[in-house]
């Protein structure tokens, strides 16, 4: 999964928030290891970590939500070791938000308002069920691949929509946390200058 971390010193304080799993509807508990608070659910699955006094341990040049980098991950691993927290932090940092190209669009067999799209994302072609009225063959779009964590906290997983497998999501500006004018309905259609398979940074 891609890891989108949050650092908002003015709104939240000097805390680095690392969400791992969506646990909004679960009861949670915490364990403390020095400046690190580990958040777990009743099944002992890790939901995430909060690192307090984060500016004392990391050089954080960005604020808001941003992607975890290899450099910051390496520093986190050292901080975890220093505080006897031996959790596995081998996150997949390959991009999970990428530029896709809609190669084919077909009707959904069980739903008139859904389309079944084959989307080239560079190294593979994904079947994605999409409900946007403006999706069409030949478009370049933003694809959240399986493992992506949306700004809302939703984790993208393989699923079936009305019985048809879907592996990823074609995103709107709103879903990406970008301004979307009210007259601009549906998915975010990219300009042709974008390269298929490249990371989409937002």
C-alpha positions as CSV (number, residue, x, y, z in Angstrom):
1,X,0.0,0.0,0.0
2,X,1.1,3.5,-0.5
3,X,1.5,5.4,2.7
4,X,0.2,9.0,2.8
5,X,1.4,10.7,6.0
6,X,0.1,13.9,7.6
7,X,2.1,16.6,9.4
8,X,0.1,19.7,10.3
9,X,1.9,21.5,13.1
10,X,-0.4,24.5,13.2
11,X,-3.7,22.5,13.2
12,X,-2.7,19.3,15.2
13,X,0.7,20.0,16.7
14,X,4.1,18.6,16.3
15,X,2.8,15.1,15.4
16,X,3.6,12.9,12.4
17,X,0.6,10.7,11.6
18,X,1.2,7.5,9.7
19,X,-2.1,5.6,8.8
20,X,-1.7,2.0,7.9
21,X,-5.2,0.6,7.8
22,X,-8.7,2.2,7.8
23,X,-10.1,1.7,11.3
24,X,-12.7,4.4,11.5
25,X,-15.4,2.0,12.7
26,X,-13.3,-0.1,15.0
27,X,-12.5,0.1,18.7
28,X,-8.8,0.9,19.1
29,X,-6.2,0.8,21.8
30,X,-2.7,2.2,21.9
31,X,0.8,1.3,23.1
32,X,3.5,3.8,23.7
33,X,7.2,3.5,22.9
34,X,8.9,6.8,23.7
35,X,7.6,9.4,21.3
36,X,5.8,6.7,19.2
37,X,2.1,5.8,19.8
38,X,1.1,2.6,18.1
39,X,-2.6,2.3,17.3
40,X,-4.1,-1.2,17.1
41,X,-7.6,-2.7,16.8
42,X,-9.1,-5.6,18.9
43,X,-7.5,-8.2,16.6
44,X,-4.1,-6.6,17.3
45,X,-3.8,-5.4,13.7
46,X,-1.8,-2.2,13.4
47,X,-3.9,0.8,12.2
48,X,-1.1,3.3,12.3
49,X,1.4,5.3,14.4
50,X,1.6,8.8,15.8
51,X,5.1,10.2,16.4
52,X,5.1,13.1,18.8
53,X,7.7,15.9,18.8
54,X,8.3,14.8,15.2
55,X,10.4,17.9,14.3
56,X,13.0,16.7,16.9
57,X,13.6,13.5,14.9
58,X,12.9,14.4,11.3
59,X,13.5,17.3,8.9
60,X,9.9,17.8,7.7
61,X,9.8,20.3,4.9
62,X,6.3,19.5,3.8
63,X,3.0,20.0,5.7
64,X,-0.4,18.6,5.1
65,X,-0.7,15.2,3.5
66,X,2.3,13.8,1.5
67,X,3.8,10.5,0.5
68,X,6.2,8.7,2.7
69,X,9.7,8.7,1.1
70,X,12.5,6.2,1.3
71,X,14.6,8.7,3.2
72,X,12.0,9.4,5.8
73,X,11.2,5.7,6.1
74,X,14.8,5.0,6.9
75,X,14.8,7.6,9.6
76,X,11.6,6.1,11.0
77,X,13.1,2.6,11.2
78,X,16.0,4.0,13.2
79,X,13.7,5.8,15.6
80,X,11.7,2.6,16.1
81,X,14.8,0.6,16.8
82,X,16.0,3.3,19.3
83,X,12.7,2.9,21.2
84,X,12.6,-1.0,21.1
85,X,9.7,-1.1,18.7
86,X,10.4,-4.0,16.4
87,X,7.5,-3.7,14.0
88,X,8.0,-4.4,10.3
89,X,8.1,-1.1,8.3
90,X,8.8,-2.7,4.9
91,X,6.2,-0.6,3.1
92,X,5.8,-0.7,-0.6
93,X,6.7,2.8,-1.7
94,X,6.0,2.3,-5.4
95,X,3.5,4.8,-6.7
96,X,-0.2,3.8,-6.2
97,X,-1.6,6.9,-7.8
98,X,-0.7,6.7,-11.5
99,X,-1.7,8.0,-14.9
100,X,-3.8,5.4,-16.7
101,X,-5.2,5.2,-20.3
102,X,-8.7,3.9,-20.9
103,X,-8.1,1.3,-23.6
104,X,-11.7,-0.1,-23.6
105,X,-15.0,0.8,-22.1
106,X,-17.9,-1.6,-22.1
107,X,-21.3,-1.9,-20.4
108,X,-21.8,-3.6,-17.0
109,X,-23.9,-6.7,-17.3
110,X,-25.8,-6.0,-14.1
111,X,-26.0,-2.2,-13.9
112,X,-26.9,0.4,-16.4
113,X,-25.0,3.2,-14.7
114,X,-21.7,1.3,-14.4
115,X,-19.0,0.8,-17.0
116,X,-16.3,-1.9,-17.2
117,X,-13.0,-0.3,-18.3
118,X,-9.7,-1.8,-19.2
119,X,-7.1,0.7,-18.1
120,X,-3.4,0.6,-19.1
121,X,-1.3,1.8,-16.1
122,X,2.1,1.1,-17.6
123,X,3.2,-2.3,-16.4
124,X,-0.2,-3.8,-16.5
125,X,-3.8,-3.4,-17.7
126,X,-6.4,-3.3,-14.9
127,X,-10.1,-4.0,-15.1
128,X,-11.9,-1.2,-13.3
129,X,-15.6,-0.8,-12.8
130,X,-16.5,2.9,-13.0
131,X,-19.7,4.8,-12.3
132,X,-18.7,8.2,-13.7
133,X,-20.8,9.4,-16.5
134,X,-17.9,11.0,-18.4
135,X,-15.5,8.0,-18.5
136,X,-14.7,7.0,-22.1
137,X,-12.2,5.1,-24.2
138,X,-9.1,7.0,-25.2
139,X,-8.9,9.2,-22.0
140,X,-5.9,9.6,-19.7
141,X,-7.1,9.4,-16.1
142,X,-5.8,9.2,-12.6
143,X,-5.9,5.6,-11.3
144,X,-5.7,4.7,-7.6
145,X,-4.2,1.2,-7.7
146,X,-5.0,-1.6,-5.2
147,X,-3.2,-0.6,-1.9
148,X,-3.6,3.1,-2.4
149,X,-4.8,5.1,0.6
150,X,-7.2,7.9,-0.5
151,X,-7.1,11.3,1.3
152,X,-10.4,10.3,3.0
153,X,-8.6,7.3,4.6
154,X,-10.3,4.8,2.3
155,X,-7.9,1.9,1.3
156,X,-8.4,0.7,-2.3
157,X,-8.9,-3.1,-2.4
158,X,-9.8,-5.7,-5.0
159,X,-13.6,-5.9,-5.0
160,X,-16.7,-6.8,-7.0
161,X,-19.2,-4.2,-8.1
162,X,-22.6,-5.9,-8.9
163,X,-20.7,-9.1,-9.5
164,X,-17.9,-7.8,-11.7
165,X,-14.3,-7.7,-10.5
166,X,-12.7,-4.3,-10.1
167,X,-9.0,-3.7,-9.3
168,X,-8.5,0.0,-8.6
169,X,-10.4,3.2,-9.0
170,X,-10.5,5.9,-11.6
171,X,-10.5,9.1,-9.6
172,X,-12.3,12.4,-9.6
173,X,-10.7,15.6,-8.4
174,X,-12.9,15.6,-5.3
175,X,-11.7,12.0,-4.4
176,X,-8.1,13.2,-4.7
177,X,-8.8,16.1,-2.4
178,X,-8.4,18.6,-5.3
179,X,-10.8,21.5,-6.0
180,X,-13.6,20.4,-8.3
181,X,-16.0,23.0,-9.7
182,X,-19.6,22.1,-9.3
183,X,-20.1,22.1,-13.1
184,X,-17.2,19.6,-13.5
185,X,-18.9,16.2,-12.9
186,X,-17.2,12.8,-12.8
187,X,-13.7,11.7,-13.2
188,X,-10.6,13.8,-13.6
189,X,-9.6,13.7,-17.3
190,X,-5.9,14.5,-17.8
191,X,-4.2,16.4,-20.6
192,X,-2.4,14.3,-23.2
193,X,1.0,15.5,-22.0
194,X,0.9,13.1,-19.1
195,X,2.7,9.8,-19.6
196,X,0.9,6.5,-19.0
197,X,2.2,4.7,-15.9
198,X,4.0,7.7,-14.3
199,X,3.2,8.6,-10.7
200,X,0.5,11.2,-10.3
201,X,1.5,13.7,-7.6
202,X,-1.3,15.7,-5.9
